[in-house]
Amino acid sequence: MITITNLELINKAKSVVKPKKVKHGFTISDCGCALVTDNGNVYLGVSVDTCSSMGFCAEHSAIASMITGGEYKIKKIVAVLEDGKVLPPCGRCREFMYQIDSDNLETDVIVGENKVVKLRELLPYAWDENF
């Protein structure tokens, strides 16, 4: 299996960022996400920001693509802006990754150009942990 470096994954995420203004001053595709699965496949996604809370994060887009490909376990994930700034996933995305597969608590989340943490560290109390 080919190993993808953090910088390569960051560059893949950045490659899909193509901001476009849409209705009501919102912007789509201003954040890109790249993830690599435990099988070594890479999936990409972009953010869609719209009015009425109908949009979604780049991580959701990439994860949906991964699920479409029949995979559920994320080995490593990153989201970036057009300038390459790395963004940690929001709380909704953190929980979303966990809800897709509880093994994703061991996902390496790139939160800075030279900083990686496990999803478990970003989501210490999963929503259904005590049910």
NORVENHU-V805053 format. One record per run of one state. SS is the DSSP state (@ for helix, = for strand, . for the rest). FROM is the first residue (numbers start at 1). TO is the last residue. If there is no record, write none. Layout:
BEGIN
SS_FROM_TO, SS_FROM_TO
END
This chain:
BEGIN
._1_5, @_6_15, ._16_19, =_20_21, ._22_22, @_23_25, ._26_26, =_27_37, ._38_41, =_42_48, ._49_50, @_51_53, ._54_55, =_56_56, ._57_57, @_58_68, ._69_73, =_74_81, ._82_85, =_86_87, ._88_90, @_91_100, ._101_101, @_102_106, ._107_107, =_108_112, ._113_114, =_115_118, @_119_122, ._123_131
END
